[in-house]
Amino acid sequence: MYARFVRDVLFPLHEWAKGHPTIRILREMETADNLTKSGLEQLRRAKLRDLIDYCFAHVPYVRMRLQEAGVAPPEIRDVADLARLPLMRKSDVRMHREDLRSNIAGKLSPIATGGSTGEPLICDLSKRRIASRVACRQRVSRWWGVSVGEREVALWGSPVELSRQDRFRAIRDRLLATRLLPAFEMDGARMSHYLDVIEEDGCRQIFGYPSAIYVLCLHAQKQNKPLRHLGVKVVFVTGEVLLPHQRELISETFNCPVADGYGGRDSGFIAHECPQGGMHIMGDAVIVEVLDTGGRPVAPGQAGEIVVTDLYSHEAPFIRYATGDVGVFSDSSCRCGRSLPLFERIEGRANDSIVTPDGRVINSLALIYSVREISGIEHFRIFQKAVDRFYVEVVRNQDFRIQDEEQIRESWTKLLRSSIQITFEYLPSLHVERSGKFRHVVSEVPAGKRLGSALPEPTRLAP
């Protein structure tokens, strides 16, 4: 009864009070879920035309870019026409932040990205764009049979965000049945406290970074703390690439499915997994392109850089925004029946890929799979210092054998087709970024070597 009250009364009032058209956008999105493929394309074209016309009239940066390209707004009428415009990169947003603001925009909210690429960014979000993100999340939650108001635990946040949790926000979270647990400091005592909170308060849904939830599940195993009886219906993960062994342990620990999502603070809510396993792009809210290093579209099944046009970003537009992430389109249809386009997979950031000594660029999962097969390794992080030099941080358990180092060396030497140097360091725990995120692989090889000739090869390994 209380969950229904939150969903139907408190949440709509909360969004209305903030001036966010969330409920209207959510209704539009749920209508779009039932459109045919041709109906969805017609909707996307109409939204794109509206975005370009608005931005040409009111956003100096977009008007300048269109004029430089010699393109008039009526010429951008379909997704394919976007290729006539240049890409927008973080440096463009940083340099042209003022000119990216509409001259009739209402209040804009500044947000900062975590800077996982070494390029932190401050950009602006309008109320409409914020509302579209919230609506997307509620849309996806309903796919999985849960909604706002059903008790949620979120392993999320950064020190900056958490320092702003004032009295009003704490009351709001309590009313909306959400409990925020910081993900940036996961020591043993804190994780034991988190497990107590989850068990005592109960929850129907868990939301957070896959690495944080995975480490919490490992701790629950060590503490012999069963969590399968809690009645968690789904665990939503985002912010990082979800690895198969993480999905397996999280699902087993909470006795429920794990739903993977993809997006970013700057790029928005881009895609999410449905209960039938399709990674659906929010095609009525964003237009996604997957491009090679020459800016050309790649075929389904091939890896490329993910480029996003946010159809709700009028007041501070993100048009052809290059995310730095690598993904692969699918040309399949999902069993759920939705016409939304699909990703085959998300491969992570471009600098999470590995450059081999002979010049190939491969998916970092190729290295990860070799390490995770070793039962004595609980947690790890791989740094590529040079094409033939690696540094590996390891959290080990009682099953670890010193021979496991040699097993990794042999596997990676075969994979990279060259002799390599690997330095191992054994630590009691691994630190996370200030945002709470965790990256399993970080390449410090210069970007020119990593992306100069190719994006990561689509490496297909058995999980």
C-alpha positions in Angstrom: 0.0 0.0 0.0 2.8 2.4 0.9 4.7 1.7 -2.3 1.6 2.4 -4.3 1.1 5.7 -2.4 4.7 6.7 -3.2 4.4 5.7 -6.9 1.0 7.4 -7.5 1.2 10.4 -5.1 4.5 11.3 -3.4 6.8 10.7 -6.4 4.6 12.7 -8.9 4.4 15.5 -6.3 8.1 15.4 -5.7 8.9 15.7 -9.4 6.2 18.5 -9.9 7.7 20.5 -7.0 11.1 20.3 -8.7 9.7 21.5 -12.0 10.5 18.3 -13.7 8.1 17.0 -16.4 9.0 13.4 -15.4 5.5 11.9 -15.3 4.6 13.2 -18.8 7.9 11.9 -20.2 7.4 8.6 -18.5 4.0 8.2 -20.2 5.5 9.1 -23.5 8.2 6.5 -23.1 5.8 3.8 -22.1 3.8 4.6 -25.2 7.0 4.3 -27.3 7.6 0.8 -25.8 4.6 -0.4 -27.8 5.4 1.3 -31.1 6.3 -0.7 -34.2 9.8 -0.2 -35.7 8.5 2.2 -38.3 6.5 4.1 -35.7 9.6 4.4 -33.5 11.6 5.7 -36.5 8.9 8.3 -37.3 9.0 9.5 -33.7 12.8 9.7 -33.7 12.8 11.8 -36.8 10.2 14.2 -35.5 12.2 14.6 -32.2 15.4 15.1 -34.1 13.9 17.8 -36.3 12.5 19.6 -33.3 15.9 19.4 -31.5 17.9 20.8 -34.5 15.4 23.6 -35.2 15.4 24.7 -31.6 19.1 24.6 -31.3 19.7 26.5 -34.5 17.4 29.3 -33.2 18.6 29.4 -29.6 22.0 27.8 -29.1 25.0 29.7 -30.4 27.4 26.7 -30.5 25.0 24.5 -32.6 24.2 27.4 -35.0 28.0 28.0 -35.4 28.6 24.3 -36.1 25.8 24.0 -38.7 27.0 27.1 -40.5 30.6 25.9 -40.5 29.4 22.6 -42.0 27.3 24.5 -44.6 24.2 22.7 -43.4 20.8 24.3 -43.0 18.4 22.9 -40.3 15.9 21.5 -42.8 18.7 19.3 -44.1 18.9 17.4 -40.8 15.8 15.4 -41.0 16.9 11.8 -40.4 19.4 9.9 -38.3 21.7 9.4 -41.3 21.9 13.2 -41.8 23.6 13.7 -38.5 26.8 12.5 -40.2 27.0 15.9 -41.8 27.8 17.5 -38.4 31.1 17.2 -36.6 31.5 15.2 -33.4 31.2 16.9 -30.1 34.0 15.8 -27.6 34.6 16.6 -24.0 37.1 19.4 -25.0 34.3 21.1 -27.0 31.9 21.0 -24.1 34.6 22.4 -21.8 35.6 25.2 -24.2 32.1 26.2 -25.3 30.1 25.7 -22.2 28.6 29.2 -22.3 27.7 28.9 -26.0 26.1 25.6 -25.4 23.4 27.2 -23.3 20.1 28.2 -24.9 19.4 31.9 -24.8 15.9 31.1 -23.6 16.8 28.3 -21.2 15.4 28.2 -17.7 17.5 27.1 -14.8 20.3 24.8 -15.7 22.0 22.5 -13.2 25.8 22.0 -13.4 27.0 18.4 -13.0 30.6 17.0 -12.9 31.7 13.7 -14.4 34.1 11.6 -12.4 36.9 11.9 -15.0 37.6 8.2 -15.4 39.4 9.0 -18.7 41.6 11.6 -17.0 39.3 14.3 -18.5 36.9 15.5 -15.7 34.0 17.6 -17.1 31.5 20.1 -15.8 28.4 20.5 -18.0 24.8 21.7 -17.7 21.6 19.8 -17.5 18.1 21.3 -18.0 15.1 20.2 -16.0 13.8 18.4 -19.1 16.9 16.4 -19.5 17.1 15.5 -15.8 13.4 14.4 -16.0 14.1 12.2 -19.0 16.8 10.4 -17.1 14.5 9.8 -14.1 11.7 8.7 -16.4 14.0 6.3 -18.2 14.9 4.7 -14.9 11.3 4.3 -13.8 10.4 2.9 -17.2 13.1 0.2 -16.9 12.2 -0.6 -13.3 8.6 -1.3 -14.5 10.0 -3.7 -17.1 11.4 -5.7 -14.1 8.2 -5.5 -12.1 9.4 -2.9 -9.5 8.8 0.8 -9.1 9.6 3.8 -7.0 8.3 3.3 -3.5 9.4 -0.3 -3.2 12.2 -0.4 -0.7 15.6 0.1 -2.4 19.2 0.1 -1.3 21.7 2.0 -3.5 25.4 1.4 -3.3 26.4 4.6 -5.0 27.8 8.1 -4.6 31.0 10.0 -4.2 32.3 11.9 -1.2 31.2 15.2 -2.8 27.6 13.9 -3.3 27.4 12.4 0.1 28.5 15.6 1.9 25.5 17.3 0.4 23.0 14.9 1.9 21.2 17.5 4.0 18.3 17.1 6.2 15.7 17.6 3.4 17.4 15.0 1.2 17.6 12.5 4.0 13.9 12.9 4.6 13.1 12.7 0.9 15.0 9.4 0.6 13.2 8.0 3.6 9.8 9.0 2.2 10.7 7.4 -1.2 12.0 4.2 0.5 15.6 4.6 -0.7 18.6 4.0 1.4 22.0 5.3 0.1 25.1 3.4 1.1 28.4 5.0 0.1 30.3 2.8 -2.4 33.7 4.5 -2.3 35.0 3.0 1.0 34.3 -0.7 1.2 36.3 -2.0 4.2 35.3 -5.1 6.2 33.6 -3.2 9.1 31.6 -1.0 6.7 30.5 -4.0 4.6 29.3 -5.9 7.7 27.3 -2.8 8.6 25.8 -2.7 5.1 24.8 -6.3 5.3 23.1 -5.7 8.6 21.2 -2.7 7.1 20.0 -4.7 4.1 18.9 -7.6 6.3 17.2 -5.5 9.0 15.5 -2.9 6.7 14.8 -5.4 3.8 14.7 -4.3 0.2 13.0 -5.3 -3.0 15.6 -3.8 -5.3 19.3 -3.0 -5.2 21.0 -0.4 -7.3 24.7 0.4 -7.7 28.1 -0.3 -9.3 28.6 -4.0 -10.1 32.1 -4.0 -8.5 30.8 -2.7 -5.2 27.8 -5.1 -5.1 30.2 -8.0 -6.1 32.6 -7.2 -3.3 29.7 -7.0 -0.8 28.6 -10.4 -1.9 32.1 -11.8 -1.4 32.1 -10.4 2.1 28.7 -12.0 2.7 30.1 -15.4 1.7 33.0 -14.9 4.1 30.7 -14.0 6.9 28.4 -16.9 6.2 25.5 -14.4 5.9 22.7 -15.8 3.7 20.8 -13.2 1.7 18.7 -15.3 -0.6 15.7 -15.1 1.8 15.4 -11.3 1.7 13.0 -11.2 -1.2 15.1 -9.0 -3.5 13.4 -9.0 -6.8 16.2 -7.5 -9.0 19.7 -6.0 -8.7 20.2 -3.1 -11.1 23.9 -2.3 -12.0 25.4 0.5 -14.0 28.5 2.7 -14.2 30.9 -0.1 -15.1 31.1 -3.1 -17.4 29.4 -6.0 -15.7 31.6 -9.1 -15.9 30.1 -12.6 -16.2 31.5 -13.8 -12.9 30.1 -10.7 -11.1 26.6 -11.3 -12.5 26.8 -15.0 -11.4 27.8 -14.3 -7.8 25.4 -11.4 -7.4 22.5 -13.4 -8.8 23.4 -16.4 -6.6 23.8 -14.3 -3.5 20.4 -12.5 -3.7 18.6 -15.2 -5.6 17.4 -12.8 -8.3 18.3 -11.6 -11.8 20.9 -8.9 -12.4 19.8 -6.1 -14.8 22.6 -4.3 -16.6 22.4 -0.6 -17.6 24.6 1.7 -19.6 24.9 5.5 -19.5 26.9 8.4 -18.0 26.4 11.7 -16.3 27.3 13.5 -19.4 25.9 11.1 -22.0 22.7 10.3 -20.2 20.6 7.1 -19.8 21.5 5.2 -23.0 20.6 1.6 -22.7 19.3 -1.1 -20.3 18.8 -4.8 -20.2 15.2 -6.2 -20.2 14.1 -9.4 -18.4 14.5 -11.3 -21.7 18.2 -10.3 -22.0 18.1 -7.6 -24.7 20.3 -4.6 -24.1 17.8 -2.0 -25.3 18.9 1.5 -26.5 16.4 4.1 -25.3 15.8 4.9 -29.0 13.0 7.4 -28.4 15.2 9.4 -26.0 18.7 9.1 -27.6 20.1 8.5 -31.0 23.2 6.3 -30.9 25.8 5.9 -33.6 28.7 3.4 -33.4 31.6 4.7 -35.5 35.1 3.6 -36.5 38.2 5.8 -36.0 37.4 7.6 -39.3 34.0 8.6 -38.1 32.2 6.0 -40.3 29.3 3.8 -39.1 30.3 0.2 -38.4 28.1 -2.8 -39.2 26.3 -4.7 -36.5 28.7 -7.1 -34.8 31.7 -4.7 -35.1 33.1 -2.6 -32.4 33.3 1.2 -32.5 33.0 4.3 -30.5 29.6 5.1 -29.1 28.3 8.6 -30.1 25.1 9.9 -28.6 22.6 12.6 -29.5 20.2 13.3 -26.6 16.8 14.1 -27.9 15.8 15.8 -24.6 18.9 18.1 -24.3 17.6 21.2 -26.1 18.6 23.8 -23.5 22.2 22.6 -23.3 22.4 20.1 -26.2 24.5 17.1 -26.6 24.5 16.4 -30.3 26.8 13.7 -31.7 28.7 13.5 -28.4 31.6 11.1 -28.5 31.5 9.1 -25.3 34.9 7.4 -25.4 33.1 4.1 -24.8 33.3 1.2 -27.2 30.2 -0.8 -28.1 28.7 -3.2 -30.7 25.3 -2.9 -32.3 23.1 -6.0 -32.7 20.8 -6.5 -35.7 18.7 -9.1 -33.7 15.2 -8.6 -32.3 14.5 -9.2 -28.6 12.0 -11.8 -27.4 10.3 -9.1 -25.4 8.8 -7.6 -28.6 10.0 -4.0 -28.0 11.2 -2.3 -31.2 13.9 -0.4 -29.4 17.3 -1.0 -31.1 19.8 -3.2 -29.3 23.5 -3.3 -28.3 25.1 -6.7 -28.7 27.5 -5.7 -25.9 29.3 -2.7 -24.3 33.0 -3.2 -24.1 33.9 -0.3 -21.8 36.1 2.7 -22.3 38.6 2.9 -25.2 41.5 3.1 -22.7 40.3 -0.1 -21.1 41.4 -1.9 -24.2 44.9 -3.5 -24.6 47.5 -2.8 -27.2 49.7 -5.8 -28.1 53.4 -5.6 -28.9 52.6 -6.4 -32.6 50.1 -3.5 -32.8 46.8 -5.2 -32.4 44.1 -3.7 -30.1 42.1 -6.3 -28.2 39.3 -6.3 -25.7 40.5 -6.2 -22.1 38.1 -9.1 -21.3 40.7 -11.3 -23.0 43.1 -10.6 -20.0 40.3 -10.6 -17.4 39.0 -14.1 -18.3 42.5 -15.6 -17.7 42.7 -14.1 -14.2 39.1 -14.8 -13.0 39.6 -18.5 -13.7 42.0 -18.7 -10.7 40.0 -19.6 -7.6 42.7 -18.1 -5.3 42.1 -14.6 -6.7 39.1 -12.7 -5.2 39.7 -9.2 -6.7 42.2 -7.7 -9.1 43.1 -4.7 -11.2 45.4 -4.7 -14.3 47.5 -1.8 -15.5 49.1 -1.8 -18.9 52.3 0.4 -18.4 53.6 -0.3 -21.9 52.8 -2.7 -24.7 54.9 -5.4 -23.1 54.8 -4.4 -19.4 51.9 -5.0 -17.0 51.3 -4.4 -13.3 48.6 -6.4 -11.5 47.1 -5.7 -8.1 45.7 -8.8 -6.4 43.5 -9.6 -3.4 44.1 -13.4 -2.8 42.6 -16.0 -0.5 43.8 -19.2 1.0 43.5 -21.1 -2.3 46.0 -19.0 -4.1 49.3 -20.7 -5.2 52.4 -19.0 -6.3 52.2 -21.1 -9.5 49.1 -19.1 -10.4 51.4 -16.2 -11.4 53.1 -18.4 -14.0 49.7 -19.6 -15.3 48.7 -15.9 -15.9 52.1 -15.2 -17.6 51.7 -18.2 -19.9 48.1 -17.3 -20.8 48.9 -13.6 -21.5 52.1 -14.4 -23.5 50.1 -16.7 -25.8 47.3 -14.1 -26.1 49.7 -11.2 -26.9 52.0 -13.3 -29.0 55.1 -11.9 -27.3 57.2 -12.2 -24.2 55.9 -9.7 -21.6 56.8 -8.5 -18.1 54.2 -8.8 -15.3 54.7 -7.4 -11.8 52.2 -8.7 -9.1 51.4 -6.8 -5.9 49.3 -8.5 -3.2 47.0 -6.2 -1.2 44.4 -6.6 1.5 41.9 -4.6 -0.6 41.8 -2.4 -3.7 40.9 1.3 -3.7 38.1 2.6 -5.9 37.8 6.0 -7.7 36.3 8.9 -5.9 33.0 8.2 -7.6 32.9 4.7 -6.1 33.6 3.1 -9.5 36.1 0.4 -10.1 38.0 -0.4 -13.4 39.4 -3.8 -13.8 41.8 -2.8 -16.6 43.5 0.5 -17.2 45.8 1.0 -20.2 48.4 3.7 -19.9 49.6 3.2 -23.5 49.2 6.6 -25.3 45.9 7.1 -27.0 47.5 7.4 -30.4 48.8 3.8 -30.2 45.6 2.6 -28.8 43.2 4.2 -31.3 45.4 5.2 -34.2 44.5 2.4 -36.5 41.7 0.4 -35.0 39.2 0.1 -32.2 39.3 -3.1 -30.0 38.8 -6.3 -31.9 35.5 -7.9 -30.9 37.0 -10.7 -28.8 34.5 -13.5 -28.3 35.4 -15.7 -25.4 33.3 -18.1 -23.5 32.3 -16.7 -20.1 
